[in-house]
Amino acid sequence: MIIVSTNIGEKKEIDWKGKKVTTGIFKYSTDEPVFLNVEEVKNDAICDREHHGGVEQAVYAYSQKHYDYFKELHPNIEWELGMFGENLTLSDLEETEIHVGDTFKVGETILEATKARFPCMKLGVRFNDMKIVKQFWNTTKCGVYFKVIQTGLVKKEDVFELIKSNKEQPTIADLYTKKRKEKFS
């Protein structure tokens, strides 16, 4: 896996169907390296600390390959990296192969896979179409949250090098599928 884009966003307040919504999901690609801190990506707005940021979900990564799937479902959108709210867009992130606790060296950092990302209405706000939330739930293309074991800078083209595998733990896709069953049963 290689970083193809580092993405940050600013706090944005929008009017969604007559309701004010504050979000940091409107991320944009940056050419500068980003600093991965213990609880967040430096200079990236986190507006909902209950569901984003913090030690267990300091960094959110998403696969560039997953974009192709959603582009077919939403052909009229002007696509840009960071659209799923990810801090790191990776060349080929596969949730069915990454286990909780898998640890990677990337740039100056060491990252540990912790959780799946569960979509909320803000993903629908970002796409201006709430159908994306259900479409997202109906896949295992959820992305991965990482804990930052060693802080530091990462940049475009940095490689994720697996330094510890944790195959006895569930995969990120397993966690996601379990949560989906609980939510929709």
C-alpha positions as CSV (number, residue, x, y, z in Angstrom):
1,M,0.0,0.0,0.0
2,I,1.2,3.4,-0.9
3,I,-0.2,6.8,0.1
4,V,-1.6,8.4,-3.0
5,S,-3.0,11.5,-1.2
6,T,-2.8,13.1,2.2
7,N,-6.0,14.9,3.0
8,I,-7.1,17.5,5.6
9,G,-10.3,19.5,6.1
10,E,-11.6,22.6,7.8
11,K,-14.6,22.9,10.1
12,K,-17.6,23.6,7.8
13,E,-21.1,24.6,8.8
14,I,-23.7,23.8,6.2
15,D,-27.5,23.9,5.9
16,W,-28.8,20.4,5.3
17,K,-32.6,20.4,4.8
18,G,-33.1,23.3,7.1
19,K,-30.7,22.0,9.8
20,K,-27.3,23.4,10.6
21,V,-24.7,20.6,10.3
22,T,-21.0,21.1,11.4
23,T,-18.6,18.8,9.8
24,G,-14.9,18.2,8.9
25,I,-15.8,15.6,6.1
26,F,-15.0,18.0,3.3
27,K,-11.3,17.0,3.0
28,Y,-8.9,18.2,0.3
29,S,-5.7,16.8,-0.9
30,T,-2.5,18.6,0.2
31,D,1.0,18.4,-1.3
32,E,2.6,19.0,2.1
33,P,3.5,16.2,4.5
34,V,0.9,15.8,7.3
35,F,1.8,15.2,10.9
36,L,0.1,12.2,12.5
37,N,-0.4,13.0,16.2
38,V,-1.6,10.6,19.0
39,E,-5.2,11.7,18.7
40,E,-5.5,13.4,15.3
41,V,-4.0,14.6,12.1
42,K,-2.5,18.0,12.7
43,N,-4.5,20.8,11.0
44,D,-7.5,18.6,10.2
45,A,-10.8,19.6,11.7
46,I,-12.6,17.1,13.9
47,C,-16.1,18.3,14.7
48,D,-17.5,15.2,16.3
49,R,-15.0,13.9,18.9
50,E,-17.4,11.0,19.9
51,H,-17.0,9.3,16.5
52,H,-13.7,10.8,15.1
53,G,-10.3,11.4,16.4
54,G,-9.0,10.2,19.7
55,V,-6.4,7.5,20.4
56,E,-8.2,4.6,18.7
57,Q,-9.2,6.5,15.6
58,A,-6.6,9.2,15.1
59,V,-6.1,8.5,11.4
60,Y,-8.7,7.3,8.8
61,A,-7.4,5.6,5.6
62,Y,-9.4,4.7,2.6
63,S,-8.6,2.8,-0.6
64,Q,-8.3,4.6,-4.0
65,K,-9.5,1.3,-5.6
66,H,-12.8,1.6,-3.7
67,Y,-13.5,4.9,-5.5
68,D,-14.1,3.0,-8.8
69,Y,-17.0,1.0,-7.2
70,F,-18.7,4.2,-6.0
71,K,-18.0,6.1,-9.2
72,E,-20.2,3.6,-11.1
73,L,-23.0,4.3,-8.6
74,H,-22.5,8.1,-8.7
75,P,-21.3,9.0,-12.2
76,N,-22.3,12.6,-12.1
77,I,-20.2,13.6,-9.1
78,E,-17.0,15.6,-9.5
79,W,-14.7,13.2,-7.8
80,E,-11.6,14.1,-5.7
81,L,-9.5,12.3,-3.3
82,G,-10.5,12.7,0.3
83,M,-14.3,12.6,-0.5
84,F,-14.9,9.8,2.0
85,G,-13.4,11.9,4.7
86,E,-10.2,10.0,4.8
87,N,-6.9,11.5,6.0
88,L,-4.9,9.1,3.8
89,T,-6.0,7.7,0.5
90,L,-4.0,4.5,-0.1
91,S,-3.4,2.7,-3.4
92,D,-4.9,-0.6,-2.3
93,L,-6.3,-0.9,1.2
94,E,-8.2,-4.2,1.6
95,E,-10.3,-4.4,4.7
96,T,-10.7,-8.2,4.3
97,E,-6.9,-8.6,4.7
98,I,-6.1,-6.2,7.5
99,H,-6.6,-7.5,11.1
100,V,-7.1,-5.5,14.2
101,G,-3.6,-4.9,15.7
102,D,-1.7,-5.1,12.4
103,T,1.1,-2.6,12.7
104,F,2.7,-0.7,9.9
105,K,5.7,1.6,9.5
106,V,4.9,4.5,7.2
107,G,7.0,7.6,6.8
108,E,8.2,8.6,10.2
109,T,5.3,6.9,11.9
110,I,4.1,3.6,13.2
111,L,0.4,2.9,12.9
112,E,-1.8,0.1,14.3
113,A,-5.1,-0.9,12.7
114,T,-7.9,-0.5,15.3
115,K,-11.4,-0.1,13.8
116,A,-13.7,0.0,10.8
117,R,-15.4,3.3,9.9
118,F,-19.2,3.2,10.2
119,P,-20.9,5.7,7.9
120,C,-23.3,8.4,9.2
121,M,-25.5,11.0,7.6
122,K,-22.5,13.3,7.1
123,L,-21.2,11.0,4.3
124,G,-24.6,11.7,2.6
125,V,-24.1,15.4,3.2
126,R,-20.7,15.2,1.5
127,F,-22.1,13.4,-1.5
128,N,-25.3,15.5,-1.4
129,D,-27.1,12.2,-1.6
130,M,-28.2,10.0,1.3
131,K,-28.2,6.9,-0.8
132,I,-24.4,6.7,-0.4
133,V,-24.8,5.8,3.3
134,K,-26.8,2.6,2.6
135,Q,-24.6,1.8,-0.4
136,F,-21.5,2.2,1.9
137,W,-23.1,-0.1,4.5
138,N,-23.8,-2.7,1.9
139,T,-20.1,-3.3,1.2
140,T,-17.0,-4.0,3.2
141,K,-15.3,-1.0,1.6
142,C,-15.3,0.9,5.0
143,G,-11.8,2.0,5.4
144,V,-9.6,1.6,8.4
145,Y,-9.0,3.7,11.5
146,F,-5.4,3.7,12.9
147,K,-3.9,4.3,16.3
148,V,-0.6,6.3,16.1
149,I,2.0,4.3,18.0
150,Q,4.8,6.6,16.9
151,T,4.0,10.2,15.8
152,G,5.6,11.9,12.8
153,L,5.2,13.1,9.2
154,V,3.8,11.1,6.3
155,K,3.6,12.2,2.7
156,K,2.4,11.1,-0.7
157,E,4.2,8.0,-2.0
158,D,5.2,6.8,1.5
159,V,4.8,3.0,1.7
160,F,2.9,1.1,4.3
161,E,5.3,-1.6,5.5
162,L,3.7,-4.4,7.6
163,I,5.9,-4.8,10.7
164,K,3.5,-6.9,12.8
165,S,0.7,-9.2,11.7
166,N,-2.1,-10.0,14.1
167,K,-4.0,-12.8,12.2
168,E,-5.5,-14.2,15.4
169,Q,-7.7,-11.0,15.6
170,P,-10.7,-10.3,13.3
171,T,-10.2,-8.4,10.1
172,I,-11.6,-4.9,9.8
173,A,-14.2,-6.3,7.3
174,D,-15.3,-8.8,10.0
175,L,-15.9,-6.0,12.5
176,Y,-17.8,-4.0,9.9
177,T,-20.0,-7.0,8.9
178,K,-20.8,-7.8,12.6
179,K,-21.8,-4.1,13.2
180,R,-23.9,-4.1,10.1
181,K,-25.8,-7.2,11.2
182,E,-26.4,-5.7,14.7
183,K,-27.6,-2.4,13.2
184,F,-29.9,-3.8,10.6
185,S,-31.2,-7.0,12.3
